[in-house]
Amino acid sequence: MKTLRIGDIYEKEAQDLLNSKRSVSIVHATGDIDASGDELEIPIRKFLRKRLPEKYYVGHGHIVDKNLNISAQFDVIIADSSATPILYDTENGTEYFPYESVYAIGEIKSTYNKNSKQIVNFSNSIDTLKSQMVREAVNKHYIGHGVQLGGEFGISGVKDIRNNLFNFMVFGGSGNCTTADVRAQLAQNNRNSNPNVMCFLDGAIVTQLETDNQGNPISSYVFEPWDEQIIKTKLARLKYTHDKKSGMVLAVLLLSLSNHLSKTLLKSPNMTDYLTTMLAESSAEGEVVGI
């Protein structure tokens, strides 16, 4: 019986993205910095749209909470397509998403550059989002469609908080990346604001692995550090050595996202809250028009 060579498919996808990365250098040399960034961001968003179910909307832009606070700009925002009224979109495609509808946030860089502190900057943006913007936690008693079970009821096997954000970074190339520099940058940040996975399209990833009884990493990926059911983990940098290593990186990215999305449950944004805040900030002059 013939089998689908899915590894070849992902390797081809990865090579297409690497070709886009090579275009970045050409466009960057012209001085068009914005366009050079798009050369890799757009193909990666296109890949995610193609591979994720239609339930998930893939865009880019800013996140807005019910108090109308605005986040930094993010290269990738994965949101609930069935309950996401985009608050605003600009001519260049930048969109403003209600915080409640966001599953995951990604940062795309053409090449790792330790001098730019890319991990630190992304983690700081995530930390500001989590610490200064408002989003109601969805607890394990919520089962969707506005239904909340009583405190004595719950769903076995789910996390206490069901709407945690997933953060990831994708680099077109490893550049001057070293394990020591990755470790140093991650150590500067709040652990829950660090990327859950970092993918390097030339064949490497950084994520957490389970450990054995001696504390040695084993090949069991752990993409979500807040998962209280998995205690023994160790952050590791893996460099794949086989001939389809770039395709493997893409597979890990998709696996990590699919793992998170399957465990996550969101509440739809209450647009009344957003509009009430807007009206509270307005001013007007009035006259009586009737008795």
C-alpha positions in Angstrom: 0.0 0.0 0.0 1.3 3.5 -0.8 1.7 6.0 1.9 1.4 9.8 1.9 4.9 11.3 2.1 3.8 14.0 4.5 7.4 14.7 5.5 8.2 15.7 1.9 5.1 18.0 1.8 6.2 19.9 4.9 9.8 20.1 3.6 8.5 21.7 0.4 6.4 24.2 2.4 9.5 25.0 4.5 11.7 25.5 1.4 9.1 27.9 0.0 9.3 29.9 3.2 13.1 29.9 3.1 12.9 31.2 -0.4 10.8 34.0 0.9 13.4 34.7 3.5 16.0 35.0 0.8 13.8 37.6 -0.8 13.9 39.5 2.5 17.6 40.2 2.0 17.1 41.5 -1.5 14.2 43.8 -0.5 15.9 45.0 2.7 18.9 46.1 0.6 16.7 48.5 -1.2 15.9 50.3 2.0 12.2 49.3 2.1 12.2 47.9 5.6 8.4 47.4 5.9 8.2 45.4 2.6 11.2 43.2 3.7 9.3 42.3 6.9 6.3 41.3 4.9 8.3 39.0 2.6 8.4 36.4 5.4 5.4 37.3 7.6 2.8 37.0 4.8 3.9 33.5 3.6 3.9 32.2 7.2 0.4 33.6 7.9 -0.7 32.0 4.6 0.7 28.7 5.7 -1.1 28.8 9.0 -4.4 29.7 7.3 -4.0 26.8 5.0 -3.2 24.3 7.7 -5.4 25.3 10.6 -9.2 24.6 10.6 -11.5 27.4 9.3 -12.6 27.9 12.9 -9.4 29.9 13.4 -8.8 33.3 11.9 -5.1 34.2 11.2 -4.3 37.9 11.0 -1.9 40.5 12.3 -2.2 43.8 14.2 -3.2 44.8 17.7 -5.3 43.5 20.5 -7.8 45.7 22.3 -9.4 45.0 25.7 -12.8 46.1 26.9 -11.3 49.3 28.4 -10.0 50.1 24.9 -6.3 49.7 25.8 -4.2 48.7 22.8 -1.4 46.2 22.7 1.8 46.4 20.7 1.6 45.2 17.1 2.0 41.5 16.6 3.0 39.7 13.4 0.5 36.8 13.8 -2.7 36.8 15.8 -4.8 33.6 15.8 -8.4 34.3 16.8 -11.8 32.7 16.9 -13.3 33.2 13.4 -16.9 32.5 14.6 -17.0 35.1 17.3 -14.5 37.7 16.3 -15.9 41.1 15.2 -12.7 42.9 14.0 -12.9 46.2 15.8 -11.1 48.1 13.1 -8.9 47.3 10.0 -6.6 49.6 8.1 -5.7 49.9 4.5 -2.5 47.8 4.9 -4.4 44.9 6.5 -3.6 45.7 10.2 -6.5 44.6 12.3 -7.6 45.3 15.9 -8.9 42.2 17.7 -11.0 42.0 20.9 -8.8 40.4 23.6 -11.3 37.7 24.5 -11.2 36.2 21.0 -7.4 35.6 20.8 -5.9 32.1 21.0 -2.3 32.7 20.1 0.3 35.4 19.2 3.4 35.0 17.1 6.5 37.0 16.2 8.2 36.5 12.8 11.9 37.4 12.2 13.9 36.8 9.1 17.0 35.9 11.1 18.0 35.5 14.7 20.1 38.5 15.9 21.2 38.4 19.5 22.2 42.0 19.4 18.5 43.0 18.8 17.2 41.2 21.9 14.4 39.8 19.9 13.2 37.3 22.5 13.3 39.9 25.3 11.4 42.5 23.2 8.7 40.0 22.3 8.3 38.6 25.8 8.1 42.2 27.2 5.2 42.9 24.8 3.4 39.7 25.9 4.1 40.6 29.6 2.6 44.1 29.1 -0.4 42.5 27.4 -1.0 40.1 30.2 -0.3 42.4 33.1 -1.9 45.7 31.9 -4.8 44.6 29.8 -8.1 43.0 31.0 -9.4 39.6 30.0 -11.7 37.5 32.1 -10.2 34.0 32.9 -12.3 31.1 31.6 -12.3 28.5 34.3 -12.8 24.7 34.1 -16.5 24.9 35.0 -17.3 26.8 31.7 -18.3 24.4 28.9 -19.0 26.9 26.1 -22.0 28.7 24.5 -22.5 30.8 27.7 -23.0 27.7 29.9 -21.2 27.7 33.3 -21.5 24.6 35.5 -21.8 24.9 39.3 -18.7 24.9 41.5 -19.1 21.2 42.4 -19.0 20.2 38.7 -16.2 20.3 36.3 -14.6 18.6 33.3 -11.9 16.1 34.1 -8.6 16.4 32.3 -8.8 20.2 31.6 -6.7 23.0 33.0 -8.0 25.3 35.7 -7.8 28.2 33.3 -9.0 27.4 29.8 -8.1 30.5 27.8 -4.4 30.9 28.3 -2.5 32.6 25.5 0.0 30.7 23.4 3.1 32.6 22.3 5.5 31.6 19.6 8.4 32.9 17.5 9.5 31.9 14.0 13.0 32.7 12.6 13.9 32.3 9.0 17.4 31.5 10.0 19.5 30.9 13.2 21.9 33.7 12.4 24.2 34.2 15.4 22.0 32.2 17.7 23.7 30.4 20.6 22.2 28.3 23.4 23.8 30.6 25.9 22.2 33.7 24.4 18.8 32.1 24.2 19.1 31.1 27.9 20.3 34.6 28.9 17.4 36.3 27.1 14.7 33.9 28.5 16.1 34.5 32.0 15.4 38.2 31.8 11.6 37.7 31.4 8.6 36.4 33.3 8.5 32.7 32.4 4.8 32.8 31.4 5.5 35.6 29.0 8.3 33.7 27.2 7.6 32.0 23.9 6.2 28.5 24.3 8.1 27.4 21.2 10.7 29.0 19.0 11.1 27.6 15.5 14.2 28.2 13.3 13.4 27.3 9.7 16.9 26.1 9.0 16.3 23.2 11.3 16.1 23.9 15.1 13.6 24.5 17.8 13.6 25.7 21.4 10.9 24.4 23.7 10.4 22.4 26.9 10.9 18.7 27.1 9.9 16.3 29.8 12.7 14.9 31.9 13.4 11.4 33.2 13.9 10.5 36.8 17.5 11.7 36.6 16.4 15.1 35.2 17.7 14.4 31.6 15.5 15.7 28.8 13.6 13.1 26.8 11.9 13.5 23.4 8.5 14.4 24.7 7.6 17.9 23.8 5.9 20.2 26.4 4.7 23.3 24.7 2.7 24.8 27.6 4.8 25.6 30.7 1.6 26.5 32.7 0.4 22.9 32.5 0.3 21.9 36.1 0.0 18.2 35.3 3.6 18.2 33.9 6.0 19.3 36.6 9.4 17.9 35.5 10.4 19.8 32.4 13.6 21.3 31.0 14.0 23.9 28.3 16.0 22.6 25.4 17.3 23.6 22.0 17.1 20.8 19.4 18.9 20.9 16.1 17.5 18.4 13.7 20.1 16.5 11.6 18.1 14.6 9.0 17.5 15.8 5.4 14.0 17.1 6.1 14.9 19.1 9.1 13.1 22.3 7.9 9.9 20.4 7.3 10.2 18.9 10.8 10.4 22.5 12.3 7.1 23.4 10.5 5.5 20.2 11.8 6.5 21.1 15.4 5.1 24.6 14.9 1.8 23.1 13.7 1.7 20.4 16.4 2.3 23.0 19.2 -0.5 25.2 17.9 -2.9 22.3 17.4 -2.1 21.0 20.9 -2.9 24.4 22.4 -6.0 25.1 20.3 -7.5 21.7 21.1 -7.2 22.5 24.9 -8.4 26.1 24.8 -11.9 27.4 25.3 -12.8 31.1 24.8 -15.7 33.2 25.7 -17.1 35.5 23.0 -16.3 39.2 23.5 -19.1 41.2 25.1 -19.3 44.1 22.7 -21.6 46.0 25.1 -18.5 46.4 27.3 -16.5 47.9 24.5 -19.2 50.3 23.4 -20.0 51.3 26.9 -16.4 52.3 27.4 -16.4 54.3 24.2 -19.6 56.2 25.2 -18.3 56.9 28.7 -15.3 58.7 27.1 -17.6 60.8 24.8 -18.8 64.4 25.4 -21.9 66.1 24.1 -24.1 69.1 24.4 -27.8 68.4 24.8 -31.2 70.2 24.5 -34.6 69.0 25.6 -36.7 68.1 22.5 -39.9 67.0 24.2 -41.9 66.8 27.5 
